[in-house]
Amino acid sequence: MSNFESDKFTPLVGYWCLPSGHLNDDDRHVLTDLYLPILGTEAFSLYLLLWEKLPNKEVVTQRKSHAELMSLLGIDLKRFYEARIKTEALGLIRTYQKKDSLGPYYIYQLFEPLSPDEFFKDDLMSIFLYEQVGESKYHLLADKYTHSDLILQNSHEITKDFLEVFQLSNSDLINTPTEVKNTQDSFEINNTDNKKPSLNEEEIPQLDWELISDRIQQLFRIHPDNLLENQELILNLHAFYGLDEITLIDLIGKTCDIVNNKIDPARLKKAVQDRFEKEC
């Protein structure tokens, strides 16, 4: 049982929730459509429950125990742990351990989900969603969240900018007031990359990039810089599907843009997914 911290992590250990942002109705739609198929119901419910448990006027010494959460979710310690690490892996929660005079406790820092655009452009997320829901459902979800800007073609923007509408004194524009500067320093801008899931490169068999680069340059005239631009996608496909260098070279060649001699990420991804489905 030590694989899920049972020596330290017991139902009596306390927890504290720390928000990083705000969960709104749009986030809940994205969670249900895009994250639920990956998380499963228990991890999905845990994440929403922790948002509901954000402290109001409480102080950390009045924290509740994990037993309360497990009781509400109807799950045991092991299932709670498994649900928690799924939310961590998807970048929704970051977990910290701390100790005070009352004993050890866990801090759960909660992050909003990625926006639909960020989600579908992220290889790890979009590939795994595709695997969970299948091609038909995947395309339905993508269509639901695709926003077309075609209507803006041939239009003329007349939007006013901030200083055209609002007036500030010249002195404040040049020298930020001390109170404003001090307050700004107390806020942090969240980097969305922190909540994007990532692969542990130490656990992935290494690819021979020199071999891949040499072969696709020789066979398909694809420049090494273009390979580097698509490195993250190729690493993800290698990790998810266990593809070796020769197979990747072959698939890159079959799907590349022969006019511009460049890797076609969308066609390459689809070819790998189709190959995986045929083997299953």
C-alpha angles and dihedrals in degrees: 000000000000089000088080098042094258090158091063104015111073131151089256094060112105129236137204129196123220118189121218101190129336130289110228135179093269089054090052091053091050091047092052096044103037110017103037094068089055100037100044123220099288097052090041091052092045092054094050092044092054090054088053090051096058108136117255111184095342124116126223092255088064093057121143127234128251088247088076092054093046091049092051092048094042094229136121130238097272094048090047090053092048090050091048096052091050090058089046092051091053092051096248097115135027115199127211133181121220139165134209137162090294093054138258122335140171126241116209113200107201123212129189117246120263117271114259090254092052091044097053093042091053109090097208094051099041095045093049092047089051090053092049101046105025131235099292096050091041091058092046090054093045091050091049092057100035113112118201121210094188091110089065093062114117091010126128118226116226099171115144120228126228100267092046088064106027126052124219127178115259092236093055091048092053098038116032109224113255094239091052092048093048091049092048090053090058092060126075127207108230116230110220089210088072091066098042112104116245138192122247099239092199090065095049120087106247120253122224096239092178091058093047093046094048094046099047090045092050097041104032104017091239111159118235089238090062090051089052091051089057097039095112093052093047092048090050093049090048092050097043099042103025093238117173127216097267093050092048092049090051093048093046089053094049093050105033125117101258092191096058097022093235137132112261103216096193095049092043092051092048092047091054092047092048090049090051093050092051091052094050 
